Amino acid sequence: MLSCKLIFQTRKIRTSSLGLTTIFSNNRYASTLTKLESTPSEKEPHLKVPKVGSGRSFSRSHDISTLDPERLVKSDFIDLKQQWHFAVRYRNISVIFGAYKRVTTKGKNHGHILTFPARSHGYFYLHRPPTDVHPCAACLRFRICDRRLSPQKGFSRGKDLLLPKGGPWEISLLRLFTSPFITNFREALRLDNLVSEEALSLLDGLLAPHQKGDKLRYRPVFSFRQPFSVSMGQHSTSLSLVDLQTSTITPVQVTTAIAERKDKTLSCTMCLEYDPSAPRHIVMRVLQIPKEFRGETFVKEGDILPFKLTGVRPPKSVADVLRRQSPSVPSHADRSGPST
């Protein structure tokens, strides 16, 4: 049996807020991934558990056959509870390496990694956005399911793994395609037939000049009606405006206030919508409010919330980009009211 030995000589670890380990200095991880990619799963079913930093262990690798909820099988079930990290081999050609959540404690370069919570058992899957949102907004999520049920029944009755603040745990396609600790994901995704060739080509053109840098740190927004989370403990959140036509990624900031009380442990869900009658052609709608804040917010779920949009682009330019990439919004301003 071919053995694959992971040797880490680690001086520094930094894990992003999306749960991806992004920096290991002086390590041999890349060569290890190359061996894994060329080794059949039945011959090399597990990554050796490496010790890093203070001695924390990565979880063992687990083979998954698909990220399609309709084609899941029992062997795709995985238990992540109390794990610091995970490593899965997707369709036997891609290795996905990640973590749950990094919490900053003393500035941007200091913090610790939270373990996956109890009952974190179920299936990884590709969350595809609804038809009125651009398909490139798809992301990897984890569905908590009952192991005693069939995969499809368990998935339909399950619920997505959430972050401590309440938003779904997820990794965007941009991060999945560019992280040095996720290999061959694009090829495996094509074999799984979950994303169209057109969308893959658009992402390829976009990512060529953006393999590194802070522009990939924030939640990417491709179109109107795409949900994003806003902390109940702060008035602003940063997003990455993605322009597929010009292959640019621009950080923008959304500033608003939904309640007088603040709570950094919770978040609400918003989306931007097109409204040609609005001064900036953009309105922001509240999609979900945490139950702990019911009755305390300035607006209700489904209402429009005043906000300020700042960034490199003028606000109207932001509206033009999102409108052009929104499947359900006309490409010219011929609408008489806000989308519903």
C-alpha positions as CSV (number, residue, x, y, z in Angstrom):
1,M,0.0,0.0,0.0
2,L,1.3,3.4,-1.0
3,S,1.8,5.5,2.1
4,C,1.6,9.2,2.0
5,K,3.4,11.1,4.8
6,L,2.5,14.6,5.7
7,I,5.4,16.6,7.3
8,F,4.7,20.1,8.4
9,Q,7.5,22.4,9.7
10,T,5.2,25.3,10.6
11,R,6.3,28.7,11.8
12,K,3.0,30.5,11.2
13,I,-0.6,29.8,10.7
14,R,-3.3,32.2,9.6
15,T,-6.9,31.0,8.9
16,S,-9.4,33.3,7.1
17,S,-12.8,34.2,8.5
18,L,-14.3,31.9,5.9
19,G,-12.7,28.9,7.5
20,L,-9.8,28.3,5.1
21,T,-6.2,27.8,6.2
22,T,-4.3,30.2,4.0
23,I,-0.7,30.4,5.1
24,F,1.8,27.8,6.1
25,S,5.4,28.7,5.9
26,N,8.1,26.2,5.1
27,N,5.8,23.2,4.6
28,R,5.5,20.3,2.1
29,Y,1.7,20.4,1.8
30,A,1.7,21.0,-2.0
31,S,3.7,17.9,-2.7
32,T,1.5,15.8,-0.5
33,L,-1.6,17.0,-2.3
34,T,0.0,16.0,-5.6
35,K,0.5,12.5,-4.2
36,L,-3.1,12.4,-3.1
37,E,-4.5,13.5,-6.4
38,S,-2.7,10.7,-8.2
39,T,-3.5,8.0,-5.6
40,P,-6.8,6.0,-5.8
41,S,-8.9,6.4,-2.7
42,E,-9.1,2.7,-2.1
43,K,-5.3,2.6,-1.8
44,E,-4.9,5.8,0.2
45,P,-8.2,6.3,2.1
46,H,-6.9,8.7,4.7
47,L,-4.6,11.7,5.1
48,K,-2.2,11.2,8.0
49,V,-3.2,13.5,10.8
50,P,-0.5,16.2,11.1
51,K,0.3,18.1,14.3
52,V,0.6,21.9,13.8
53,G,1.1,24.9,16.0
54,S,0.2,24.1,19.6
55,G,-0.4,20.4,18.7
56,R,-3.9,20.7,17.4
57,S,-4.8,17.9,14.9
58,F,-6.4,18.1,11.5
59,S,-9.3,15.7,10.9
60,R,-8.7,12.7,8.8
61,S,-9.6,12.8,5.1
62,H,-12.9,11.5,4.0
63,D,-13.9,10.5,0.5
64,I,-17.1,12.1,-0.9
65,S,-18.5,11.1,-4.2
66,T,-20.6,14.2,-5.0
67,L,-21.7,17.7,-3.8
68,D,-25.1,17.2,-5.5
69,P,-27.9,16.8,-2.8
70,E,-29.9,14.6,-5.1
71,R,-27.0,12.1,-5.7
72,L,-25.6,11.8,-2.2
73,V,-24.9,8.3,-0.9
74,K,-24.4,7.0,2.7
75,S,-20.6,7.0,2.4
76,D,-20.7,10.8,1.8
77,F,-21.8,11.3,5.4
78,I,-19.1,12.9,7.6
79,D,-18.9,13.8,11.3
80,L,-17.0,17.1,12.0
81,K,-18.0,17.7,15.6
82,Q,-15.2,19.1,17.8
83,Q,-12.8,19.0,14.9
84,W,-10.3,21.9,14.4
85,H,-10.1,21.3,10.7
86,F,-11.3,19.0,8.0
87,A,-9.9,17.4,4.9
88,V,-12.0,15.7,2.3
89,R,-11.2,14.1,-1.1
90,Y,-13.9,15.1,-3.6
91,R,-14.5,12.6,-6.5
92,N,-11.0,11.2,-5.9
93,I,-9.3,14.1,-7.7
94,S,-9.8,17.1,-5.5
95,V,-8.7,17.7,-1.9
96,I,-10.7,20.3,0.2
97,F,-9.0,21.5,3.3
98,G,-10.7,24.0,5.7
99,A,-11.8,25.0,9.2
100,Y,-14.9,26.2,11.0
101,K,-14.2,29.8,12.1
102,R,-11.3,31.9,13.1
103,V,-11.9,34.4,15.9
104,T,-9.7,37.5,16.2
105,T,-8.8,38.4,19.7
106,K,-5.9,40.9,19.7
107,G,-5.9,42.5,16.3
108,K,-5.9,41.2,12.8
109,N,-3.0,38.7,13.1
110,H,-4.0,37.2,16.5
111,G,-6.8,34.8,17.2
112,H,-7.8,31.2,17.6
113,I,-9.8,28.7,15.6
114,L,-13.2,27.4,16.9
115,T,-13.9,23.7,16.6
116,F,-17.0,22.6,14.7
117,P,-20.0,22.6,17.1
118,A,-21.7,19.5,18.5
119,R,-24.0,17.8,16.0
120,S,-21.9,18.9,13.0
121,H,-22.6,15.6,11.2
122,G,-24.0,15.4,7.7
123,Y,-23.1,16.2,4.1
124,F,-21.0,18.8,2.2
125,Y,-22.9,20.1,-0.7
126,L,-22.8,22.8,-3.3
127,H,-25.5,25.4,-2.6
128,R,-26.7,26.8,-5.9
129,P,-28.4,30.2,-5.8
130,P,-32.1,30.7,-6.9
131,T,-32.7,31.5,-10.6
132,D,-32.9,35.2,-9.9
133,V,-29.3,35.3,-8.6
134,H,-26.2,34.8,-10.8
135,P,-25.0,31.2,-10.8
136,C,-21.4,32.2,-9.9
137,A,-22.7,33.0,-6.4
138,A,-22.8,29.2,-5.6
139,C,-20.9,28.1,-2.5
140,L,-19.9,25.1,-0.5
141,R,-22.1,24.5,2.6
142,F,-22.5,21.7,5.1
143,R,-25.9,20.2,5.8
144,I,-26.6,18.8,9.3
145,C,-28.5,15.5,8.8
146,D,-29.8,12.5,10.7
147,R,-27.5,9.5,9.8
148,R,-30.4,7.0,10.3
149,L,-32.3,8.5,7.3
150,S,-31.5,8.0,3.7
151,P,-29.2,10.8,2.3
152,Q,-32.0,12.5,0.4
153,K,-34.6,12.3,3.2
154,G,-32.0,13.4,5.7
155,F,-31.0,16.3,3.6
156,S,-34.5,17.5,3.1
157,R,-35.2,17.4,6.8
158,G,-31.8,18.8,7.8
159,K,-30.5,22.3,8.2
160,D,-27.4,24.1,7.2
161,L,-24.5,24.4,9.6
162,L,-24.4,28.0,11.0
163,L,-21.6,30.3,12.1
164,P,-21.6,31.6,15.7
165,K,-23.4,34.8,14.6
166,G,-26.1,32.9,12.8
167,G,-25.2,33.1,9.1
168,P,-24.6,29.9,7.2
169,W,-21.1,28.4,7.2
170,E,-20.0,28.5,3.5
171,I,-17.0,28.9,1.2
172,S,-17.5,30.9,-2.0
173,L,-16.5,29.5,-5.4
174,L,-13.9,32.3,-5.6
175,R,-12.2,30.9,-2.5
176,L,-12.6,27.3,-3.6
177,F,-10.9,28.1,-6.9
178,T,-8.0,30.1,-5.5
179,S,-7.1,28.7,-2.0
180,P,-3.7,26.9,-2.1
181,F,-5.2,24.3,0.3
182,I,-7.9,23.3,-2.1
183,T,-6.8,21.5,-5.2
184,N,-8.4,20.5,-8.5
185,F,-11.8,21.7,-7.3
186,R,-12.8,23.1,-10.7
187,E,-12.1,19.8,-12.4
188,A,-14.1,17.8,-9.8
189,L,-17.0,20.3,-10.0
190,R,-17.1,19.9,-13.8
191,L,-17.3,16.1,-13.4
192,D,-20.1,16.5,-10.9
193,N,-22.0,18.7,-13.5
194,L,-23.1,21.2,-10.9
195,V,-21.9,24.4,-12.6
196,S,-22.3,25.3,-16.2
197,E,-19.3,25.6,-18.5
198,E,-20.3,29.2,-19.1
199,A,-20.1,30.0,-15.4
200,L,-16.8,28.2,-15.1
201,S,-15.3,30.2,-18.0
202,L,-16.5,33.5,-16.4
203,L,-14.8,32.6,-13.2
204,D,-11.6,31.6,-15.0
205,G,-11.4,35.0,-16.7
206,L,-12.2,36.7,-13.4
207,L,-9.7,34.9,-11.2
208,A,-6.6,35.2,-13.5
209,P,-5.6,38.7,-12.2
210,H,-7.0,38.1,-8.7
211,Q,-5.2,35.0,-7.3
212,K,-4.0,36.9,-4.2
213,G,-4.9,39.9,-2.2
214,D,-7.6,41.3,0.2
215,K,-10.2,41.6,-2.6
216,L,-11.1,37.9,-2.0
217,R,-11.5,38.3,1.7
218,Y,-15.0,39.7,1.6
219,R,-18.3,38.1,0.6
220,P,-18.5,38.3,-3.2
221,V,-21.7,39.8,-4.6
222,F,-22.5,39.1,-8.3
223,S,-26.1,40.3,-8.6
224,F,-29.1,41.8,-7.0
225,R,-31.1,39.7,-4.6
226,Q,-28.0,37.8,-3.5
227,P,-28.2,37.4,0.3
228,F,-25.4,38.5,2.6
229,S,-25.0,38.8,6.4
230,V,-24.6,41.9,8.5
231,S,-23.5,41.8,12.1
232,M,-26.0,43.1,14.7
233,G,-23.1,44.5,16.5
234,Q,-21.8,46.9,13.9
235,H,-23.2,49.4,11.4
236,S,-21.2,48.4,8.4
237,T,-20.1,45.4,6.4
238,S,-17.6,44.9,3.6
239,L,-18.5,43.2,0.3
240,S,-16.6,42.4,-2.9
241,L,-18.4,43.7,-5.9
242,V,-17.6,41.3,-8.8
243,D,-17.7,42.6,-12.4
244,L,-17.5,39.6,-14.7
245,Q,-17.5,41.8,-17.8
246,T,-14.3,43.7,-16.9
247,S,-12.8,40.9,-14.6
248,T,-12.6,43.2,-11.7
249,I,-13.3,42.8,-7.9
250,T,-13.9,46.0,-6.0
251,P,-14.4,46.2,-2.2
252,V,-17.4,48.2,-1.2
253,Q,-18.9,49.0,2.2
254,V,-22.5,48.9,3.2
255,T,-23.4,51.1,6.2
256,T,-26.8,50.9,7.9
257,A,-28.5,50.6,11.3
258,I,-31.3,48.1,11.9
259,A,-31.6,48.4,15.7
260,E,-30.4,50.6,18.6
261,R,-29.2,47.6,20.7
262,K,-26.0,45.9,19.5
263,D,-25.0,42.3,19.7
264,K,-21.8,41.1,18.0
265,T,-22.8,37.4,18.4
266,L,-25.8,37.7,16.0
267,S,-26.3,38.7,12.4
268,C,-29.2,39.6,10.1
269,T,-29.6,38.8,6.4
270,M,-30.0,41.5,3.7
271,C,-29.9,41.8,0.0
272,L,-29.6,44.6,-2.6
273,E,-32.4,45.2,-5.1
274,Y,-32.7,47.2,-8.2
275,D,-35.1,50.3,-8.1
276,P,-34.8,52.8,-11.0
277,S,-36.8,55.3,-8.9
278,A,-34.3,55.3,-6.1
279,P,-31.5,58.0,-6.1
280,R,-28.8,55.3,-6.6
281,H,-31.0,52.8,-8.3
282,I,-30.4,50.5,-5.3
283,V,-32.4,49.6,-2.3
284,M,-31.6,47.2,0.5
285,R,-34.2,44.8,1.8
286,V,-34.2,43.0,5.1
287,L,-34.6,39.2,4.6
288,Q,-34.1,37.8,8.0
289,I,-33.8,39.2,11.6
290,P,-32.6,37.0,14.5
291,K,-35.4,36.0,16.8
292,E,-33.5,37.7,19.7
293,F,-34.2,41.1,18.1
294,R,-37.8,40.6,17.1
295,G,-39.8,43.7,18.1
296,E,-36.6,45.8,18.6
297,T,-35.6,46.6,15.0
298,F,-36.5,49.8,13.1
299,V,-38.0,47.8,10.3
300,K,-39.6,44.3,9.8
301,E,-38.5,41.4,7.7
302,G,-39.3,42.2,4.0
303,D,-39.0,46.0,4.5
304,I,-36.6,48.4,2.8
305,L,-33.9,49.7,5.1
306,P,-32.0,53.0,4.5
307,F,-28.3,52.5,3.9
308,K,-25.1,54.1,2.6
309,L,-22.9,52.5,-0.1
310,T,-19.3,53.6,-0.3
311,G,-16.3,52.3,-2.2
312,V,-14.1,52.9,-5.2
313,R,-17.0,52.9,-7.6
314,P,-19.8,55.5,-7.6
315,P,-23.0,54.0,-6.4
316,K,-24.7,54.2,-9.8
317,S,-21.9,52.2,-11.3
318,V,-22.5,49.5,-8.6
319,A,-26.1,49.3,-9.7
320,D,-25.1,49.0,-13.4
321,V,-22.8,46.0,-12.6
322,L,-25.4,44.2,-10.5
323,R,-28.2,44.8,-12.9
324,R,-26.2,43.5,-15.8
325,Q,-25.5,40.3,-14.0
326,S,-28.9,39.7,-12.5
327,P,-30.9,37.1,-14.4
328,S,-34.3,38.5,-13.5
329,V,-33.6,42.2,-13.9
330,P,-33.8,43.9,-17.3
331,S,-30.4,45.2,-18.7
332,H,-31.9,48.6,-19.4
333,A,-33.7,50.9,-17.0
334,D,-37.3,50.3,-18.1
335,R,-38.7,49.3,-14.7
336,S,-41.2,51.5,-12.9
337,G,-40.7,50.2,-9.3
338,P,-38.6,48.1,-7.0
339,S,-38.3,44.4,-7.5
340,T,-40.3,42.2,-5.1
